Every structure is written in structure tokens, then in C-alpha cells.
Amino acid sequence: MTRRPAISSAIFAIGAAVVIFVPLSAAAQSSPAAKAAATTAKQATERNDSGAAAKSQKWVMPRMSDGHPDFSGYWNSLTFTPFERPAKYGNREFLTPDEIKEIFRSGLRGSYEPGAQGSEDRYGGELFNPDSVDYDATTYGLSPWQNGIKPNPRTSLVVDPPDGKVPPLTPEAKARLAAGVRPAGGFPYVVDDHHGGAVVHADNARDLGQNTSCLSQSGGPPMIPAEYNSGIFIAQNPSYILIETEQGSEFRIVPLDGGPHPSSNIHQWHGDSRGHWEGDTLVVETTNLRPDHTYRNGDPKTQKIIEYFTRTSADTIEYKFTVDDPSTWTRPWSAIIPMTASMGPLFEYDCSENNNDAVNILAGARASEKKAAEGKPISQK
């Protein structure tokens, strides 16, 4: 399934979510797009300034009965920050104050005016592209300002290696891709021409992957911000932590006793996660990922993902993850994604393949191939 049926059936939920995030959306809905974006950016800056003043007062870490930090609550990881660092920043990890404001304003403006953003290396470059084969996200109330987005001072989410780039693939990984193994996640079978057309490379339903089939979408690890629905719910007790991601309504229940992983022949959608504490940081190690659902087409035999949760203020969790997969990348690499507090609840993400979408997608692909062979290509817009 593509996401359209899921979003259409959840219009009421999204409408309610807009009301929930009143601090950002109220000003935006009462003024023209450009003015609203500027107003929202100003409000966010003012909140940051007031937050800095509040930090002069001693913040007390909330803790569980066993003394460990309490991460319970609703959080959001939306960001305008690119995953990998644009070349213009070199090895510079942080933006200047003026750059932070400009990128935030530009991102907000792009979510109001789809043609204004136009950059594929920033958040929403494709989702808000008016010529994309995807639907118009602004129609469904999915814009960042409606979800409580906040500025991020980093130039990229990837922080190690120092250049902010994912390391090169190993020869073994390149051989896997050359053999026709499709990257996991997203909709890799669709090649969008960014002008209202696309080519579908799928010979059977299995080629459509877990995302289209609504089997697994964003539960991680790692938990990467999506174009929308990047909410996270955490519930915790001394023995376990439950993590729910909004997109797909997927759960992980992680034991916190630091126990061993099960046998290597047991594979789960989100792998096997085991947590332990290192001071006030919760460390979660995940192995035993399914061969058809590893992160970025990694090797299920060697891929290990380590997540670090550190509460840095009353409204922020620093979420860091390290990918260690020597069969896929030439070195381990890490990214940091800030999670900011938000108001709940999370509404169920209604995703259903409904036994028709796979048939329709494949039938459409075959029809397009036939037209192309006849010299009459058709648009799939």
C-alpha cells in the first residue's frame, strides 16, 4: 500500500492533531503563508530564548523509582536538518545563529509554498515537490509547523565520520546490490522523474517491500524522522521501556536488564533489543534483524545498531545511534537526532494493503511498460 489510503482515512485524527499543536499552528492559520512562516520562526526563537533563561534555574532530572532517568512521555523528531552534511559546510558540525534562523524560516516557507523549498538535500524536498507523483502533503495537514518542529543547530544528522557523510560501502555490500538486492525501506521500486511521472520496477508483490505492504515502516532501529508523523511515545518502568513510533504505530518493548540476545537464527521485524544503563544514558543494542528488513540493506549476520537516549533538558532527549556493520560499511558511523517534548496522544496510523493495492500497482506498471514499448508513455501522476 502507498500511504494515501492511510492518510485519507485518518483526516479526523490529523485535524485533531492540528488543534493539539496550537502553539505553532494558531498563528500560521490566521495569516498568509509567508507571514505565518516568519511568525512561527519568531515564536520558535522566542521559545528557545525563554528556554535558555529558564535553564538558569536548576533543572531536576525526573527519575524512576530505581533512580534512573525517566523518558516517559510524547516526543517528536521532526527536523529540517539533512541526514548527510551538504558539501558547503565541510567538517563544520554546527550552524551559526543566523544560519539556524534562515534554514528554519526556509523550511517552514517550503511547507506552506511547495515550490519554494525545491532542495532535495533538505527535509521535505520530495514530499513538498508539486511535480512529484506523491500526494500534496499540505492537503492532509502534514506540514512541519503543524507537528511542532523546532530548530536544530547541526549541519547534518550524521556526526561521525567528521565529514557528516555515511561511509563508503564495502566491496561485499556493493556485490549484494549488484546482484539485485533492493534497498530496504521507503518505496525503492518507484523511480520518480520529479515531473509528474514515475517508473515502477516490480515484477511481483514481494518486490513492493514491507512499507507498501504495511508490515513495518518506521519502528526502527534506528528511528529516523519521516516527512511527517514523526511522533514517539515512551512508557517506562524499572524493568522495561516501551517505544512507539507514530508512523505505522509500531512498538518495541526493550528489557533493561542487559541480558544476552537470543540465538542468531531468531530474527524479528525490529530485531532483538536489549538495554542497559551507562550513568544517566540508556543504551539499547539491537541485533537479530530480519534478512529482508535490515537498516539500509545491511548484512543481518553482522549488523548491530546501538542507540543512546540521554535526557538533556525538560523538553529534550538527545537520541544518538551508531551503526556497526563491517560487512556493509568500511567503518561504524553515528547520527544524533534531537527529540523534543510534544503533547499527545498519538493517533493510530491506519495503514492497510486491503488486498487490492499490490494488484493495482503491478497492473499499472505493466500497462505503463506496454505503452512505453508502443512509444506512448503515460504519466502515473
C-alpha positions in Angstrom: 0.0 0.0 0.0 1.1 3.6 -0.6 0.4 6.0 2.2 -2.6 7.7 0.6 -5.4 5.4 1.9 -3.9 5.5 5.4 -3.9 9.3 5.4 -7.3 9.7 3.8 -8.8 7.5 6.5 -7.2 9.5 9.3 -8.2 13.0 8.3 -10.2 13.4 11.5 -7.1 12.3 13.6 -4.9 14.8 11.8 -7.4 17.6 12.3 -7.3 16.8 16.0 -3.6 16.8 15.9 -3.6 20.3 14.4 -5.6 21.5 17.4 -3.2 19.8 19.8 -0.2 21.8 18.5 -1.8 25.1 18.9 1.4 27.0 19.9 2.7 26.6 16.3 -0.4 26.3 14.2 -2.6 29.1 15.5 -0.6 31.9 14.1 0.0 30.0 10.9 -3.6 29.5 10.1 -4.6 33.1 10.7 -2.2 34.8 8.3 -0.8 34.4 4.8 1.8 31.7 4.2 4.9 33.8 4.2 3.8 35.9 7.2 2.8 32.7 9.1 6.1 31.1 8.4 8.0 34.1 9.7 5.8 34.3 12.7 6.3 30.7 13.5 10.0 31.0 13.2 10.0 34.0 15.5 7.9 32.1 18.1 10.3 29.2 18.0 13.2 31.6 18.5 11.5 33.3 21.4 10.7 29.9 23.0 14.4 29.0 22.6 15.4 32.3 24.2 13.0 31.8 27.1 14.1 28.2 27.4 17.7 29.4 27.8 16.6 31.8 30.5 14.8 29.0 32.3 17.9 26.9 32.3 19.5 29.4 34.6 17.1 27.9 37.2 18.3 24.4 38.1 16.5 21.7 36.2 16.0 18.5 38.1 16.2 15.3 36.1 12.9 13.2 36.5 13.8 9.8 37.7 12.1 6.4 38.1 11.8 4.6 41.5 15.2 2.9 40.8 16.9 6.2 40.3 17.4 6.1 36.6 16.2 8.9 34.3 12.5 8.9 33.2 12.0 9.2 29.5 8.2 8.7 29.6 6.0 10.9 27.5 5.4 12.1 24.0 8.2 13.3 21.8 8.8 14.5 18.2 11.9 14.1 16.0 10.9 16.2 13.0 13.7 18.3 11.6 14.8 20.4 8.6 18.4 19.1 9.1 19.7 17.0 6.2 20.7 13.4 7.1 24.2 13.9 5.5 26.1 17.2 5.5 26.0 19.4 2.4 29.4 19.9 0.9 29.4 23.7 1.6 29.8 23.1 5.3 32.9 20.9 5.1 33.7 19.5 8.5 31.7 22.2 10.3 29.3 20.5 12.7 27.2 23.5 13.8 25.4 26.3 12.1 25.7 30.0 13.1 22.7 31.6 14.8 21.8 33.4 11.6 22.0 30.2 9.6 19.8 28.4 12.1 17.1 31.1 11.7 17.3 31.2 7.9 17.2 27.4 7.5 14.2 27.2 9.8 12.4 30.0 8.1 13.1 28.5 4.7 11.9 25.1 5.8 8.7 26.5 7.1 8.1 28.5 4.0 8.7 25.4 1.9 6.0 23.6 3.8 3.5 26.4 3.1 4.6 27.0 -0.5 5.7 23.7 -2.0 7.6 25.2 -4.9 9.6 27.5 -2.5 11.7 24.7 -1.0 13.0 22.9 -4.1 16.0 21.3 -2.5 16.4 17.5 -2.3 19.0 17.7 0.4 16.7 19.3 3.0 13.7 17.9 4.8 10.6 17.6 2.5 12.4 18.2 -0.7 10.4 15.4 -2.4 7.3 15.3 -0.2 6.6 19.0 -0.9 7.6 18.9 -4.6 4.5 19.9 -6.5 5.6 17.9 -9.5 6.1 14.7 -7.6 4.0 11.6 -8.1 3.4 11.7 -4.3 0.3 13.4 -3.0 0.3 17.0 -1.8 1.1 16.7 1.9 -0.3 20.2 2.7 -3.7 18.9 1.7 -3.7 16.4 4.6 -2.4 18.8 7.3 1.0 17.1 7.5 3.2 20.3 7.4 6.0 20.6 9.9 4.6 23.6 11.7 1.5 21.5 12.5 3.7 18.9 14.2 5.7 21.2 16.5 9.1 21.3 14.7 12.0 23.1 16.3 15.3 24.4 15.0 18.4 22.1 15.1 21.8 23.8 15.2 23.6 20.9 13.5 24.6 21.0 9.8 23.7 17.3 9.5 22.2 14.4 11.5 25.3 12.3 10.8 28.0 13.4 13.2 30.6 10.6 12.7 32.7 10.4 10.5 33.6 14.1 11.0 32.6 15.0 7.4 29.0 14.2 8.2 28.7 11.5 5.5 27.8 7.9 5.6 31.0 5.9 5.0 31.5 4.1 1.7 30.1 0.6 1.1 32.4 -2.4 1.4 33.1 -4.5 -1.8 30.9 -7.2 -0.3 27.9 -4.7 0.1 28.4 -3.4 -3.5 28.3 -7.0 -4.7 25.0 -7.6 -2.9 23.5 -4.5 -4.6 24.9 -5.5 -8.0 23.2 -8.9 -7.5 19.9 -7.2 -7.5 19.2 -7.0 -3.8 16.8 -4.0 -3.3 17.5 -1.4 -0.6 15.1 -1.8 2.4 12.7 0.9 3.5 10.6 3.5 1.7 9.4 2.8 -1.9 12.6 1.8 -3.7 10.8 0.2 -6.6 9.5 3.6 -7.7 11.7 5.8 -9.7 10.2 9.3 -9.7 11.2 11.6 -12.6 10.2 14.7 -10.5 8.0 15.9 -13.3 4.8 14.1 -12.6 5.8 10.7 -13.8 7.4 7.6 -12.5 8.6 4.1 -13.4 7.7 1.1 -11.2 10.2 -1.7 -11.1 8.3 -4.6 -9.6 7.7 -8.0 -11.0 5.7 -9.4 -8.1 4.1 -8.4 -4.8 7.2 -9.3 -2.9 9.2 -6.6 -4.8 6.9 -3.9 -3.2 8.5 -4.4 0.2 7.3 -4.2 3.8 6.5 -0.5 3.7 3.9 -0.8 0.9 2.5 -3.9 2.4 2.1 -2.1 5.8 4.2 -4.8 7.5 6.8 -2.5 9.0 7.5 1.2 8.3 9.4 3.3 10.9 9.7 1.4 14.2 13.5 1.2 13.9 16.1 0.8 14.9 17.3 3.4 14.2 14.3 5.8 14.5 14.7 8.2 11.5 12.5 11.3 11.2 10.0 10.8 8.4 8.4 13.6 6.3 5.5 13.6 8.7 4.1 11.6 11.6 7.5 11.6 13.5 5.9 11.3 16.9 7.3 9.0 19.5 5.6 7.7 22.7 7.7 6.3 25.5 6.4 4.4 28.6 8.9 3.0 31.1 9.3 1.1 34.4 12.5 -0.2 36.0 12.4 -3.4 34.1 11.3 -2.4 30.5 10.9 0.6 28.2 8.2 0.7 25.5 8.9 2.8 22.4 6.1 3.5 19.9 6.7 5.3 16.6 3.7 7.2 15.2 4.2 6.2 11.6 2.9 2.6 11.4 2.0 2.6 15.1 4.9 0.2 15.7 6.1 -0.8 19.2 9.3 -2.1 20.7 9.5 -3.4 24.2 13.0 -3.4 25.4 14.2 -5.2 28.6 16.6 -3.2 30.7 18.4 -6.0 32.4 21.3 -6.1 29.9 20.6 -9.8 29.2 22.0 -11.7 26.3 20.5 -11.8 22.8 18.7 -15.0 21.7 20.1 -17.4 19.2 21.3 -15.9 16.0 18.8 -17.9 14.0 15.9 -15.9 15.5 15.0 -12.8 13.5 12.3 -10.2 14.3 11.0 -7.2 12.4 12.8 -4.8 14.7 15.5 -7.2 15.7 16.2 -8.1 19.3 16.8 -5.1 21.5 18.5 -5.2 25.0 19.0 -2.2 27.2 21.4 -1.2 30.0 22.4 2.0 31.7 25.7 3.9 31.4 25.3 6.6 34.0 22.2 8.6 33.0 22.3 7.4 29.4 20.1 4.4 28.3 22.0 2.2 25.8 20.0 -0.1 23.6 21.8 -2.7 21.5 19.9 -4.4 18.7 20.9 -7.5 16.7 19.0 -10.4 15.1 17.3 -8.3 12.3 15.4 -10.0 9.6 17.4 -10.5 6.3 14.7 -8.6 4.4 14.4 -5.8 6.9 17.9 -4.7 7.9 18.8 -1.0 8.0 19.9 0.3 4.7 20.2 -3.1 3.2 22.8 -4.2 5.8 24.0 -7.7 6.5 21.7 -9.4 9.0 24.6 -11.6 10.2 26.8 -8.6 11.2 24.6 -5.6 11.6 24.4 -4.2 15.1 22.7 -0.9 16.0 23.4 0.8 19.3 21.0 3.6 20.4 21.8 6.1 23.2 19.0 8.0 25.0 20.1 11.0 27.1 17.7 13.5 28.6 19.4 16.9 28.3 16.6 19.2 29.5 12.9 19.2 30.5 11.8 19.1 26.8 14.7 17.4 25.0 16.1 13.9 24.6 19.3 13.5 22.7 18.9 10.4 20.6 22.1 9.1 19.1 22.6 5.9 17.2 25.6 4.0 15.9 25.5 1.6 13.0 28.2 -1.1 13.3 28.1 -3.4 10.2 31.6 -4.3 9.0 30.1 -6.3 6.1 28.3 -3.3 4.7 30.3 -0.1 5.6 34.0 0.5 5.8 33.6 1.8 9.4 30.9 2.3 12.0 29.1 5.6 11.8 26.8 7.7 14.0 24.0 10.2 13.9 22.3 12.5 16.5 18.6 13.4 16.3 17.1 15.7 18.9 13.6 14.6 20.3 11.5 17.5 21.6 8.6 17.1 24.0 5.1 17.3 22.5 1.6 16.9 23.5 -0.2 13.6 22.9 -1.9 11.4 22.2 -0.6 9.6 19.1 -3.5 8.6 16.8 -3.4 5.2 15.2 -1.6 5.2 11.8 -4.2 3.5 9.7 -2.3 1.5 7.1 -3.9 -1.3 5.2 -2.8 -3.0 2.0 -6.5 -4.1 1.5 -5.7 -6.9 -1.0 -6.0 -4.5 -3.9 -3.1 -2.1 -3.9 -0.4 -4.7 -4.8 -2.6 -5.8 -7.8 -3.2 -2.3 -8.9 0.4 -1.2 -8.6 1.6 -4.2 -10.6 -1.1 -3.8 -13.2 -0.3 -0.1 -13.6 3.3 -0.9 -14.1 2.6 -3.5 -16.8 0.3 -1.0 -18.6 3.0 1.6 -18.5 5.6 -0.8 -19.9 3.2 -1.7 -22.7 2.6 1.9 -23.6 6.3 2.7 -23.4 7.0 -0.2 -25.8 4.5 1.3 -28.2 6.1 4.7 -27.9 3.2 6.1 -25.9 4.5 6.6 -22.4 1.8 7.6 -19.9 2.0 9.6 -16.6 1.4 7.9 -13.3 0.6 11.3 -11.6 
